[in-house]
């Protein structure tokens, strides 16, 4: 999540949480944003983030890494809080028959509802994409 506008910029689904998953999601976010060197990315202390592949990718992309302290449950608080609120307001079919359908439902939730319709108080009650476009136009 880009905290400047609360937009979800890098996400991916997989059967496992591993370095391939998080590296692909990070690359996706990086290509979408094309940030300047020194971008700060904050993660929890999971092995998929602490491992060599993810750290090497961060260095290659010019990203500064930040990790929460051990046993710090607040590290991902913003994402967890906003995703909990969103579940009750969005239409996600939790009883999907296939992973493909689950991916489509989640993509629709993120790109169709969360980034484009969900109102955020941090954005002056504008959706993330609208807020971002307003900032870029100014």
Secondary structure as UniProt FT lines:
FT   TURN            3..6
FT   HELIX           19..33
FT   TURN            37..38
FT   STRAND          40..43
FT   HELIX           47..50
FT   HELIX           52..61
FT   STRAND          64..67
FT   TURN            70..71
FT   TURN            73..76
FT   HELIX           77..89
FT   TURN            94..95
FT   HELIX           99..107
FT   HELIX           108..114
FT   TURN            115..117
FT   HELIX           121..123
FT   HELIX           128..137
//
